[in-house]
Amino acid sequence: MGDISASDTKVDFGAPAVLHKWPSLANRRRLDRVPYQVHEGTLDACISAFMQKPAATRHLYEIHTAAQPPLVAEILSPEHVTELSRLREFL
């Protein structure tokens, strides 16, 4: 495997994205239900909306966007969103 170059780490934070929340019971995802939209905008705006949620409930959220390999998948987990938030600070 080679090193990831600077050009490989470019992320389009202006790409369209949607923040979804899973219905929950006792702060756990209800997998028998489908997630619903809580914010639509850019990847940057959805990351900001996600980061404003209480840390204890972030596991109930995910962001859907166009894949941007190797750093951005179509569905971003809470852990992935947190890492992208940190990356934003360095760009």
DSSP file (Angstrom, degrees, kcal/mol; ACC not computed):
  #  RESIDUE AA STRUCTURE BP1 BP2  ACC     N-H-->O    O-->H-N    N-H-->O    O-->H-N    TCO  KAPPA ALPHA  PHI   PSI    X-CA   Y-CA   Z-CA
    1    1 A M              0   0    0      0, 0.0     2,-0.1     0, 0.0     0, 0.0   0.000 360.0 360.0 360.0 139.8    0.0    0.0    0.0
    2    2 A G        -     0   0    0      1,-0.1     2,-0.1     3,-0.0     3,-0.0  -0.457 360.0 -88.7 -93.7 169.8    1.2    3.5   -0.8
    3    3 A D        -     0   0    0     -2,-0.1     2,-0.5     1,-0.1    -1,-0.1  -0.460  43.1-110.6 -72.6 149.0    1.1    6.6    1.2
    4    4 A I        -     0   0    0     -2,-0.1     2,-0.1     2,-0.0    -1,-0.1  -0.722  36.8-143.2 -80.5 124.4   -2.0    8.8    0.8
    5    5 A S    >>  -     0   0    0     -2,-0.5     4,-0.8     1,-0.1     3,-0.7  -0.342  24.8-103.6 -84.4 169.3   -1.0   12.0   -1.0
    6    6 A A  G >4 S+     0   0    0      1,-0.3     3,-0.7     2,-0.2     4,-0.1   0.852 122.6  56.5 -60.2 -35.4   -2.4   15.4   -0.3
    7    7 A S  G >4 S+     0   0    0      1,-0.2     3,-0.8     2,-0.2    -1,-0.3   0.789 102.6  56.3 -69.2 -25.5   -4.5   15.2   -3.5
    8    8 A D  G <4 S+     0   0    0     -3,-0.7    63,-0.3     1,-0.2    -1,-0.2   0.693 101.8  57.6 -74.9 -19.2   -6.1   12.0   -2.2
    9    9 A T  G << S+     0   0    0     -4,-0.8     2,-0.3    -3,-0.7    -1,-0.2   0.334  73.7 123.5 -97.9   7.9   -7.2   13.7    1.0
   10   10 A K    <   -     0   0    0     -3,-0.8     2,-0.4    -4,-0.1    61,-0.2  -0.529  40.4-169.8 -70.4 131.3   -9.3   16.4   -0.7
   11   11 A V        -     0   0    0     -2,-0.3     2,-1.3    60,-0.1     3,-0.1  -0.989  21.8-136.4-124.0 130.9  -12.9   16.4    0.5
   12   12 A D    >   +     0   0    0     -2,-0.4     3,-1.5     1,-0.2    31,-0.2  -0.723  23.1 179.0 -86.4  94.1  -15.6   18.5   -1.1
   13   13 A F  T 3  S+     0   0    0     -2,-1.3    31,-2.9     1,-0.3    32,-0.3   0.572  77.7  65.2 -73.6  -7.8  -17.4   19.9    2.0
   14   14 A G  T 3  S+     0   0    0     29,-0.2    -1,-0.3    28,-0.2     3,-0.1   0.410  75.9 118.1 -90.9   0.4  -19.7   21.7   -0.4
   15   15 A A  S <  S-     0   0    0     -3,-1.5    28,-2.1     1,-0.1    29,-0.2  -0.356  78.4 -95.0 -66.2 146.7  -21.2   18.5   -1.7
   16   16 A P  E     +A   42   0A   0      0, 0.0    50,-0.7     0, 0.0     2,-0.3  -0.346  55.9 166.5 -61.4 142.6  -24.9   17.9   -1.1
   17   17 A A  E     -AB  41  65A   0     24,-3.1    24,-2.5    48,-0.2     2,-0.4  -0.979  27.3-145.6-154.6 161.7  -25.7   15.8    2.0
   18   18 A V  E     -AB  40  64A   0     46,-2.2    46,-2.8    -2,-0.3     2,-0.5  -0.997  12.2-142.6-136.4 130.2  -28.5   14.9    4.4
   19   19 A L  E     -AB  39  63A   0     20,-2.9    19,-3.0    -2,-0.4    20,-1.4  -0.819  24.3-168.8 -91.3 126.2  -28.3   14.3    8.1
   20   20 A H  E     -AB  37  62A   0     42,-3.3    42,-2.0    -2,-0.5     2,-0.4  -0.851  10.2-154.4-115.4 151.1  -30.6   11.4    9.2
   21   21 A K  E     -AB  36  61A   0     15,-2.7    15,-2.7    -2,-0.3    40,-0.2  -0.986  15.0-133.2-124.3 136.2  -31.6   10.3   12.7
   22   22 A W        -     0   0    0     38,-3.4     9,-0.1    -2,-0.4    12,-0.1  -0.687  29.6-110.8 -81.4 136.2  -32.6    6.8   13.7
   23   23 A P        -     0   0    0      0, 0.0     7,-3.0     0, 0.0     2,-0.3  -0.387  46.9-159.6 -58.0 147.5  -35.8    6.5   15.8
   24   24 A S  E     -D   29   0B   0      5,-0.2     2,-0.4     7,-0.0     5,-0.2  -0.909  27.5-163.0-136.7 161.0  -34.8    5.4   19.2
   25   25 A L  E >  S-D   28   0B   0      3,-2.0     3,-0.9    -2,-0.3     0, 0.0  -0.966  88.4  -5.2-141.5 124.6  -36.0    3.7   22.4
   26   26 A A  T 3  S-     0   0    0     -2,-0.4     3,-0.1     1,-0.2    -1,-0.0   0.878 130.9 -58.8  55.6  39.9  -34.0    4.1   25.6
   27   27 A N  T 3  S+     0   0    0      1,-0.2     2,-0.4    33,-0.0    -1,-0.2   0.749 114.1 117.2  62.7  27.5  -31.3    5.9   23.6
   28   28 A R  E <  S-D   25   0B   0     -3,-0.9    -3,-2.0    32,-0.0    -1,-0.2  -0.966  73.4-100.4-123.7 142.7  -30.8    2.9   21.3
   29   29 A R  E     -D   24   0B   0     -2,-0.4     2,-1.0    -5,-0.2    -5,-0.2  -0.321  26.1-135.0 -58.4 136.4  -31.5    2.7   17.5
   30   30 A R    >   -     0   0    0     -7,-3.0     3,-1.7     1,-0.2    -1,-0.1  -0.821  21.5-174.2 -91.5  97.4  -34.8    1.2   16.6
   31   31 A L  T 3  S+     0   0    0     -2,-1.0    -1,-0.2     1,-0.3    -2,-0.1   0.588  79.0  68.1 -73.0  -9.1  -33.6   -1.1   13.7
   32   32 A D  T 3  S+     0   0    0     -3,-0.1    -1,-0.3     2,-0.1     2,-0.3   0.416 100.5  59.2 -86.3   1.8  -37.2   -2.0   13.0
   33   33 A R  S <  S-     0   0    0     -3,-1.7   -11,-0.0   -10,-0.2    -4,-0.0  -0.765  86.2-114.7-121.3 168.2  -37.7    1.6   11.8
   34   34 A V        -     0   0    0     -2,-0.3   -13,-0.1   -12,-0.1    -2,-0.1  -0.817  33.1-106.6-104.9 147.0  -36.1    3.7    9.1
   35   35 A P        -     0   0    0      0, 0.0     2,-0.3     0, 0.0   -13,-0.3  -0.342  34.8-144.0 -66.8 152.9  -34.0    6.8    9.8
   36   36 A Y  E     -A   21   0A   0    -15,-2.7   -15,-2.7    -2,-0.0     2,-0.2  -0.867  19.3 -99.6-121.3 156.1  -35.6   10.2    9.0
   37   37 A Q  E     +A   20   0A   0     -2,-0.3   -17,-0.2   -17,-0.2     3,-0.1  -0.504  38.1 165.2 -75.7 133.2  -34.2   13.4    7.6
   38   38 A V  E     +     0   0A   0    -19,-3.0     2,-0.3     1,-0.4   -18,-0.2   0.538  69.1  15.8-120.0 -16.4  -33.4   16.2   10.1
   39   39 A H  E     -A   19   0A   0    -20,-1.4   -20,-2.9     2,-0.0     2,-0.4  -0.956  56.6-169.2-157.9 138.6  -31.2   18.4    8.0
   40   40 A E  E     +A   18   0A   0     -2,-0.3     2,-0.3   -22,-0.2   -22,-0.2  -0.997  43.5  82.3-129.3 135.7  -30.4   18.8    4.3
   41   41 A G  E    S-A   17   0A   0    -24,-2.5   -24,-3.1    -2,-0.4     2,-0.1  -0.897  78.4 -17.5 172.6-141.8  -27.6   21.0    2.9
   42   42 A T  E  >  -A   16   0A   0     -2,-0.3     4,-2.5   -26,-0.3     5,-0.2  -0.445  61.5-109.1 -86.1 165.2  -23.9   20.7    2.2
   43   43 A L  H  > S+     0   0    0    -28,-2.1     4,-2.4   -31,-0.2     5,-0.2   0.908 122.4  53.5 -58.1 -41.6  -21.6   18.1    3.8
   44   44 A D  H  > S+     0   0    0    -31,-2.9     4,-2.3     1,-0.2    -1,-0.2   0.926 109.5  46.4 -59.2 -47.0  -20.1   21.0    5.8
   45   45 A A  H  > S+     0   0    0    -32,-0.3     4,-2.5     1,-0.2    -1,-0.2   0.879 112.7  50.1 -65.6 -38.6  -23.6   22.1    7.1
   46   46 A C  H  X S+     0   0    0     -4,-2.5     4,-2.4     2,-0.2    -1,-0.2   0.882 109.8  50.4 -68.8 -37.1  -24.6   18.5    8.0
   47   47 A I  H  X S+     0   0    0     -4,-2.4     4,-2.6    -5,-0.2    -2,-0.2   0.925 111.8  48.6 -63.7 -43.3  -21.3   18.0    9.9
   48   48 A S  H  X S+     0   0    0     -4,-2.3     4,-1.1     2,-0.2    -2,-0.2   0.920 111.8  48.4 -62.2 -44.0  -22.0   21.2   11.8
   49   49 A A  H  < S+     0   0    0     -4,-2.5     4,-0.4     1,-0.2     3,-0.4   0.901 112.7  49.5 -62.9 -40.8  -25.5   20.2   12.6
   50   50 A F  H >< S+     0   0    0     -4,-2.4     3,-1.6     1,-0.2    -2,-0.2   0.926 107.5  53.1 -62.3 -46.0  -24.3   16.8   13.7
   51   51 A M  H 3< S+     0   0    0     -4,-2.6    -1,-0.2     1,-0.3    -2,-0.2   0.709 101.8  61.0 -67.4 -19.2  -21.6   18.3   16.0
   52   52 A Q  T 3< S+     0   0    0     -4,-1.1    -1,-0.3    -3,-0.4    -2,-0.2   0.621  85.6  96.1 -80.1 -13.2  -24.3   20.4   17.7
   53   53 A K  S <  S-     0   0    0     -3,-1.6     5,-0.1    -4,-0.4    -3,-0.0  -0.463  94.9 -90.0 -73.7 149.3  -26.1   17.3   18.9
   54   54 A P    >>  -     0   0    0      0, 0.0     3,-2.2     0, 0.0     4,-0.8  -0.351  33.1-125.6 -58.5 137.4  -25.3   16.1   22.4
   55   55 A A  G >4 S+     0   0    0      1,-0.3     3,-0.7     2,-0.2     4,-0.4   0.831 108.4  62.4 -54.2 -34.5  -22.4   13.7   22.4
   56   56 A A  G 34 S+     0   0    0      1,-0.2    -1,-0.3     2,-0.1     3,-0.1   0.637 110.7  38.0 -70.3 -13.2  -24.6   11.1   24.2
   57   57 A T  G X4 S+     0   0    0     -3,-2.2     3,-2.1     1,-0.1    -1,-0.2   0.433  84.2  98.4-115.1  -0.8  -27.0   10.9   21.3
   58   58 A R  G X< S+     0   0    0     -4,-0.8     3,-2.0    -3,-0.7    -2,-0.1   0.764  70.8  71.6 -61.9 -24.9  -24.7   11.2   18.2
   59   59 A H  G 3  S+     0   0    0     -4,-0.4    -1,-0.3     1,-0.3   -30,-0.1   0.631  89.9  63.3 -65.9 -10.6  -24.8    7.4   17.7
   60   60 A L  G <  S+     0   0    0     -3,-2.1   -38,-3.4   -39,-0.1    -1,-0.3   0.474  96.4  74.3 -89.1  -3.2  -28.4    7.9   16.5
   61   61 A Y  E <   +B   21   0A   0     -3,-2.0     2,-0.3   -40,-0.2   -40,-0.2  -0.745  50.2 173.5-114.2 156.1  -27.3   10.0   13.5
   62   62 A E  E     -B   20   0A   0    -42,-2.0   -42,-3.3    -2,-0.3     2,-0.4  -0.974  23.8-131.1-153.6 155.0  -25.7    9.4   10.2
   63   63 A I  E     -BC  19  76A   0     13,-1.6    13,-3.5    -2,-0.3     2,-0.5  -0.924  13.1-156.0-111.9 133.7  -24.9   11.5    7.1
   64   64 A H  E     +BC  18  75A   0    -46,-2.8   -46,-2.2    -2,-0.4     2,-0.3  -0.930  32.7 136.7-107.8 130.1  -25.8   10.4    3.6
   65   65 A T  E     -B   17   0A   0      9,-2.5     2,-0.2    -2,-0.5   -48,-0.2  -0.928  58.9 -68.0-156.7 174.9  -23.7   12.0    0.7
   66   66 A A        -     0   0    0    -50,-0.7   -51,-0.1    -2,-0.3     2,-0.0  -0.554  61.8-102.9 -72.5 139.0  -22.0   11.1   -2.5
   67   67 A A        -     0   0    0     -2,-0.2     6,-0.2     1,-0.1    -1,-0.1  -0.340  33.1-173.2 -63.2 141.4  -18.9    8.9   -1.9
   68   68 A Q  B >>  -E   72   0C   0      4,-2.7     4,-1.9    -3,-0.1     3,-1.0  -0.669  36.9-116.3-133.5  75.9  -15.5   10.7   -2.2
   69   69 A P  T 34 S+     0   0    0      0, 0.0     4,-0.1     0, 0.0    -2,-0.0  -0.221  83.8  16.0 -57.7 145.4  -13.0    7.8   -1.9
   70   70 A P  T 34 S+     0   0    0      0, 0.0   -61,-0.1     0, 0.0     3,-0.1  -0.997 135.1  26.9 -95.5  -2.1  -10.9    7.2    0.1
   71   71 A L  T <4 S+     0   0    0     -3,-1.0     2,-0.5   -63,-0.3   -60,-0.1   0.748 112.0  54.7 -95.5 -23.9  -12.1    9.5    2.9
   72   72 A V  B  <  -E   68   0C   0     -4,-1.9    -4,-2.7     4,-0.0     2,-0.2  -0.945  60.5-167.8-121.9 121.0  -15.9    9.8    2.4
   73   73 A A        -     0   0    0     -2,-0.5    -8,-0.2    -6,-0.2     3,-0.1  -0.481  38.7-105.8 -92.9 170.4  -18.4    6.9    2.2
   74   74 A E  S    S+     0   0    0      1,-0.2    -9,-2.5    -2,-0.2     2,-0.5   0.861 113.7  36.8 -66.2 -35.2  -22.0    7.3    1.0
   75   75 A I  E    S-C   64   0A   0    -11,-0.2     2,-0.5   -13,-0.0   -11,-0.2  -0.975  81.9-153.9-121.3 118.7  -23.2    6.8    4.6
   76   76 A L  E     -C   63   0A   0    -13,-3.5   -13,-1.6    -2,-0.5    -4,-0.0  -0.805   8.0-142.7 -98.1 123.9  -21.0    8.3    7.3
   77   77 A S     >  -     0   0    0     -2,-0.5     4,-2.6   -15,-0.2     5,-0.2  -0.310  31.9-102.3 -73.3 163.8  -21.1    6.8   10.8
   78   78 A P  H  > S+     0   0    0      0, 0.0     4,-2.1     0, 0.0     5,-0.1   0.886 124.3  51.4 -55.7 -39.6  -20.9    9.1   13.8
   79   79 A E  H  > S+     0   0    0      1,-0.2     4,-1.8     2,-0.2     5,-0.1   0.902 110.5  48.5 -64.6 -40.2  -17.3    8.2   14.3
   80   80 A H  H  > S+     0   0    0      2,-0.2     4,-2.5     1,-0.2    -1,-0.2   0.896 109.5  52.1 -66.7 -41.4  -16.5    9.1   10.7
   81   81 A V  H  X S+     0   0    0     -4,-2.6     4,-2.2     1,-0.2    -2,-0.2   0.908 108.1  52.1 -62.0 -42.1  -18.4   12.4   10.9
   82   82 A T  H  X S+     0   0    0     -4,-2.1     4,-1.7    -5,-0.2    -1,-0.2   0.904 110.2  48.5 -61.0 -42.2  -16.3   13.3   14.0
   83   83 A E  H  X S+     0   0    0     -4,-1.8     4,-2.2     1,-0.2    -2,-0.2   0.901 110.7  50.2 -65.9 -40.8  -13.1   12.6   12.1
   84   84 A L  H  X S+     0   0    0     -4,-2.5     4,-2.4     1,-0.2    -1,-0.2   0.863 106.4  56.5 -65.4 -34.0  -14.2   14.7    9.2
   85   85 A S  H  X S+     0   0    0     -4,-2.2     4,-1.1     2,-0.2    -1,-0.2   0.904 108.3  46.9 -61.1 -41.4  -15.0   17.5   11.5
   86   86 A R  H  X S+     0   0    0     -4,-1.7     4,-0.6     1,-0.2     3,-0.3   0.901 109.9  53.1 -66.5 -41.0  -11.5   17.4   12.8
   87   87 A L  H >X S+     0   0    0     -4,-2.2     3,-1.4     1,-0.2     4,-0.7   0.895 102.5  59.5 -60.9 -40.6  -10.1   17.3    9.2
   88   88 A R  H >< S+     0   0    0     -4,-2.4     3,-1.1     1,-0.3    -1,-0.2   0.869  97.8  59.9 -54.5 -39.1  -12.2   20.4    8.4
   89   89 A E  H 3< S+     0   0    0     -4,-1.1    -1,-0.3    -3,-0.3    -2,-0.2   0.753 105.0  48.7 -64.3 -24.1  -10.3   22.3   11.1
   90   90 A F  H <<        0   0    0     -3,-1.4    -1,-0.3    -4,-0.6    -2,-0.2   0.555 360.0 360.0 -93.1  -9.1   -7.0   21.7    9.3
   91   91 A L    <<        0   0    0     -3,-1.1    -1,-0.2    -4,-0.7    -2,-0.2   0.451 360.0 360.0 -95.8 360.0   -8.1   22.8    5.9
